[in-house]
Amino acid sequence: MAEQPAAPEFAIRVGSLEELFEPLDARPTVERRLTTAVREHLLDEWEWVREARPRALRVYAPADERSHTHEEAVRAAIHQDLRAFCGRLRHARPLARHYKIQMRLGIVLLLGCIMVSALLDRLSEAVLVEGIAQGIVVVGWVALWTPAQYVALEAIPHRFNRRRYAEFAGVDVEFVWT
């Protein structure tokens, strides 16, 4: 009789449970957020095992942490973070103040640079002035780098990944103490 292949395992191994969470987050464990690296690893792992629909996420952690770990709090934090990523990115991971300022400033600078460039184009047809006008537009596009990067590298990919997060956000979390 042929042996059935083992179901693929949905798992992550950490050197410490602290590695799961943002390192500077001082909130209680139940409210902490997973690091981007952990979340992306889980998303990648899910792609490999999703057809088998594993019943649990196994977290392999050091046995010496078991006595001082509140498993329910860690489990709740993982579930809360993953459920948040099933929705809009601005709710799951609100932008920090400095990124909001960079984005607004980038858009304003681009529009301002376009207006100055158009004004210079109207004032003169000299090659030097046209070159300066085009250089000003380039400065505006560079100022738009942060908003464009956010949209292209975070917001749009998140939109495509929301359904995947929803597939495994509620899966049980089991601890394997090694």
Buried (B, 14 or more C-beta within 10 A) or exposed (E): EEEEEEEBBBBBEBEEBEBBBBEEBEEEBBBBBBBEEBBEBBBEBBEEBBEEEBEEBBBBBBEEBEEEBEBEBBBBBBBBBBBBBBEEBEEBBEBEEEEEEBBEBBBEBBEBBBEBBEEBBEEEEEEEEBEBBEEBBEBBBEBBEBBEBBEEEBBEEBEEBBEBBBEBBEBEBBBEEE
